[in-house]
Every structure is written in structure tokens, then in C-alpha cells.
Amino acid sequence: MQRDHTRDEILPAQVTLHVGAELELLDRACHAPRSTELVVAPVELHQRNVQRRLREARAPKDAFEFDDPVGLSRDVLRASDASTAAIDRIDRLTLVRAILDESASASPTVSLPVGTPSGDPQYVEQIRTDVERATNFHPERVAAWDDAAGELDAPIDADTAALLETALDVERALRARTEEAVSETELVRRATRDLAATDGAAWAAAYPEIRRLSLVGLSSVSAALADLLHALVATTTLEVHVYFREGTGAYLEGRFPSLLGVEDPGLEVFE
């Protein structure tokens, strides 16, 4: 009997997944009056490797533009005249230290997991970053984390729930202390929401000639990147190719449809 697929199992028709097949980009290298393909690599080193392969093959790069998810997001935000300012890691650590000092000297505003060094901003910032990467602070994923924690054995259940609570507390406190985006990942979320709010018009304004988007060098997929791609697919007619690296590629290929499964990508639990 044929089984109906859920929305978490269906890959959008305009998305094609590949494992270890990035060299096919060389087949699309050609002289062109304008770039029609945006090649996006989360890691700058991988972007440079692709460009090096093109040079070694003496292939023209005219058809390609190269960027990372944050650069893409900034272009989308600029097209809507939105701010692209974000605090860097050094400034964020300074703010986290101030938040921890204040929480220790007054009524606690940040809950910390048992055993967490209360004066170590790098450790606490890593908790925030890890939770942001896994959930993108989306209500569905935050709820899923909480549900999963409740199914674990003690004391791991409480520790896992505490990590989430710490990350959310720190994120809220950071937002209260700066008008800029707390992180570059927040810029990606803002661009994701902007795509939905403009029904893709922000993308068309930022990249009027781009017809194909290729995500390359993926050995993992953050929730923020998944939500950005989700919004692009929902609001544009882009042809999207996702190139996973060997090793984790087969697993990610099977999981990828579910990564695009949340409703209202870019939505935050703080709203």
C-alpha cells in the first residue's frame, strides 16, 4: 500500500540534492555577459577551493557570483533598506561577561546549568551559539528540544533543558543591551523574514539576474541556513542545488526534507 508523505518528507520540486558532485559546477562555467548563478559556501575556505578548481581548469567564472549565507542575507536586507549591523564575537563576549556579573550580583537574570562556571563568558556564549545553530530560536524547534529533554533519563533531562533555558536567557539579555543584531546568524533570520514579508521582492531587488543558487561544501546544515533556503524556495522561482560533502552527505540527503519542515521560517520564540 502506498504511504502518504508528510510535509517533512517532501522535497520542493525546485531543489536538487547532490553528494560529492561539486565538480559539475565546471560544466556550467562559461563566458557570460552577467552572472546567473550564485554559489554559496558557509565556509570561506571551501569557496576559495571552488574558485581554485575553476582556475586550474581554466574555466571562466563569468556565470558565477560567490558569497556566504551572511553576505547573501546582508544583500537581501540592503535591498529592503534594513540594517545590516551586527555585533562581533569580541563585543558579544564583553556583553555576556557584563550580563553574568550583573546576574551574580543582583537577582539572577540568567539561569546556568549545574556546574557551569558562572564567570566564563566563552562557555556561556558557546551554549547560546550551539542552541541557536540547532534551533534558530524557532518556536517549533525550541518546543521540540524541550520535548526531547523531557524524554531523557535523569539527570540528563534536566541538564538538557537547562542548556536551552540558559541560551534563551542570554539571547534575551543581549538583545536588551544592543540595537544591532546580536549575531550574524540573526541577520540571516532577519533576511529570512524579509523574504517572506516581501514575497521574494527583496531577493529580486538584490539579485535580479540570478536564476540558480548552489549551496556547496555542506558537511552539516544549521537551522538558520535551512530556514533561509526554505524562505527562498517558498518565495522565488530559483533553481536550487545543494551539494553535500562525502561522509555526512548520505545522512543529510535523507534528513534534508525535514529540515525544511518548519512553518514560518525565521520566526523567533521571542516574538
N, C-alpha and C positions, 0 to 999 in steps of 0.2 A: 504494500500500500504506500502511495506517495505521501510524504510528510510535508505539511506546510512549513515554510521558512518563517522565522520571526524576523523583526526588523534588525535584530542584532546579527543575523546570519547572511543578510543580503548585501552584496557589494554594489554600489551605484554603477550604472552601466558605463559611465564615462571614466571610471577608474580601472586601470590595469596594473596588476601586481607582478613583479619580477623578482627572482632570486639570483643574484650574482650575474646579471646580464647588462651591466652598465656600459660595456664597450659598444653596445648597439647605438649609443649616442653618436659614435663616429660615423655611422651610416647616415645620420641626419645632418652631418656637418656639410655646409655648402656656402658658397658666396651668396649673399642676400642683401638687398637694399636696407633691410631693417630686421631686427631680432624678432622672432615669433615664438621662441621657446625660452622659458625661464627655468634655469637649472638651480635648484635649491639644495644646499647641503648644510645640515645642522652644525657640522664641524668644518672650520676653515681649511684644515689640512686636507680633508677629502675633496673640497672644492678645488684646491690647488692641484691635487693629484689628477682630477679630471682634466683640468686645463693643460697639465703637463702631457697627458696622453694625447690630447689634440695636437699639441706642438710636435710631439715625437712622430705622429702620423702625418705631419704637415697638412693637417686638415684646417680649413678656415673656421673661425669662430663667429662669423658674422651673424649666423642664425640664432646664436645663444646670448642670453644675459645670465649672469651668475650672481647669486645672493644667498643669504641665510634667512631663516624664518623671521628673525628680528628685523632685518633690513627690509624684507617684504612687508612686514607689519607697519614699519615706520612709513613706507611709501603709501600704503593704504590710508594711514591716519593723516598724512600730509595732504592727500587728495581731498580729505574732508575738513581741512583746516583745523585738525585736532592736535593737541600737544603730543610731542614725541619724547619729552624729557623723562628720564628715569634716573634714580639714584644708583650709584655703582656699589659694588660689594664692600669697599672700604667704608663708605658713608653708611651703608646699611649696618655693618658690624658696629660702628660707633653708636648708632641709634639703638641697636639691640642691647649694647652694654648699658646705655642710659636707662633703657626700659627695665633691665634686670636689676640695676641698682635701685631704681625707684620702687620696684616691686618688693625688694628685700627690706627697704627702709620704711615703707608705708604699708597700707593694706595691699596684699598681693593682687596684682592685675594679670599676672601670667602664672599659670599652673605648670609645674615642671614634673616630668616623670620621676619616680623614685630613683635616687642615685645619680640624678643629673647634676653636674657641677653648676651651682647657681651663678657663678661668676664667669662662666665660659661662653662668651657670645658666639664663638665659632661653632661650638657644639650645638647650641640652640638654633643658630641660623641654619645649620645643616638639617636639623629636624624640619624647620619650616620649608626649606628647599625640597627635601625629599617628599613631603606631603603635597607640596604644590605640583611637583613633577607627576605624582601618581594620580592626583585628583583634579588638578587645575582649579581647585576650590569650587568645583561644580556641585550643586546640591545633590544630584543623583550619585555621584562618586563619593562624596562625603558620607552620605547615608549608607552606601554600600560598605565603606570602610568601617563605619560604626557597627553595622550588622555583622560583618565578618569578625570583628573583635569580640562580639558577644557570643560567637560560636566556638571560640578558642578556650582551651583549658586554663585554669588559674595557675600561676599569676600572669601568664602571657596575655590573657584577655584584658586585664586592667592596664598593663603596660602599653598595649597596642592602642587602646582607647585614649590613654594619656598622651601619647605622641600626637594624635590628631588634635586633642584639645590644646596642647602647647602650641602647635603650628598655627591654629586659628587665633589663639590669644595674641601671639606675636605679630601675626599679619594685621590684626585689628589695631594693635598699638602702633605699629609702623605707619599705618595709614593716617592715624591721628596726628602724626608728627611731621608729615611732609605732604606738600601739594603735588609733588611729582609722583610718577609711578614708582611703586615700591621696588620693582624689579623689571628687567627686560621682558620677563615672562608675562607681566601684567600688560605690557604694550601689545603682546600677541593676543591676549584676551580682549583688549580694547578693540583691536583691529577685527577680531572675530565678530564682536558685537556690531561693529560698524558695517561690516559686510552684510549682516542680516538686516540692520536698520535701513540701509540704502538699497537693499535688494540687489546687491552686486554693483551698484553705480560707482562706489568708491574704487573697486577693482578696475572697472573700465576706465576711470579717470587716471588711475595710477599706471596702468599697463594697457593702453589702447590697442597695441599691436600683438600682444601675447596671446597665442592660441593654445599653447601646450605648456603644462607645468610638469617638470620631472624632479621628484624628490630622490636624492641619491645618497648612498653611503649609510643607510639606516641599519644599525645593529640593535636599536631599540626605538620605541615611539613614545614620546611623552604625551600626557593628556592634553597639554596645550597645543602641540603640533597636530594631534588627532582632531581637536575641535576646530582649529584653523582650517584644516583640509575639509572637514565636514561643512563648514560655512561656505568655502569656495565652491564645493560641488553643488551645494544647495542653491547658490545664488548666481552662478555663472555657467557658461557652456564649455568651460575649459576641458580639454582632454588631459587627463592626469595619469602620469606613470609613476609608480612607486618602486624604487629599486632597493631591495633588502640585501644586506651582506650575507655571504655564506656563513654557515654556523647557526645563527639565530634566525635566519631568513625563513626556513620552512615553518618554524613555530609561529613567527609573526604573520606569515602569509595566512595561516589558518585563523589567527586571532584578530586580524585586522578589521573585518566587518564589524565585530562587536565594539571595537574602539570608536567607531563612528556612530554608535548606537544611542548616545545620549540626546535628549531633546534640548532645544535652545542652547547650542554650543556657545560658550563664552559667558553664560550666566554664572553668577557667583553666589555662594551661600550667604554672603554679607548683605545682599540686596534685600 
